[in-house]
Amino acid sequence: MTAVNCGMIDDMSLQQLQYFVAVAEEQHVTRAAERLRVSQPPLSRQIQALEDELGQPLFERRGRGIVLTEFGRHFATKATAILDHVAAVLADSKRWPS
């Protein structure tokens, strides 16, 4: 039985992973929002929803910036791998004969 079939994945989306990775790389929500071409409040809400779903904080807020928690660093590695894998599958699909 896969994680999807047994209900382990609820509302997490690829978009949330993309948003999280951008914030992790920028270490700043506003700069990540600019990079993603979204406004800051919805980006912050998506990060909060992801933290709520995971039951773990991903960032420590420090003044105007943020840093990854220990779990956030672990999750960033996993989220990046997932996004890379999805990108590779999409690239493969373009080369696959119809």
Secondary structure as the mmCIF struct_conf table of DSSP 4:
data_model
#
loop_
_struct_conf.conf_type_id
_struct_conf.id
_struct_conf.beg_label_comp_id
_struct_conf.beg_label_asym_id
_struct_conf.beg_label_seq_id
_struct_conf.end_label_comp_id
_struct_conf.end_label_asym_id
_struct_conf.end_label_seq_id
TURN_TY1_P TURN_TY1_P1 ALA A 3 GLY A 7
BEND BEND1 ASP A 11 ASP A 11
HELX_RH_AL_P HELX_RH_AL_P1 LEU A 14 GLU A 26
TURN_TY1_P TURN_TY1_P2 GLN A 27 GLN A 27
HELX_RH_AL_P HELX_RH_AL_P2 VAL A 29 LEU A 36
TURN_TY1_P TURN_TY1_P3 ARG A 37 ARG A 37
BEND BEND2 VAL A 38 VAL A 38
HELX_RH_AL_P HELX_RH_AL_P3 GLN A 40 LEU A 54
TURN_TY1_P TURN_TY1_P4 GLY A 55 GLY A 55
BEND BEND3 GLN A 56 GLN A 56
STRN STRN1 PHE A 59 ARG A 62
TURN_TY1_P TURN_TY1_P5 GLY A 63 ARG A 64
STRN STRN2 GLY A 65 LEU A 68
HELX_RH_AL_P HELX_RH_AL_P4 GLU A 70 ARG A 95
BEND BEND4 TRP A 96 TRP A 96
#
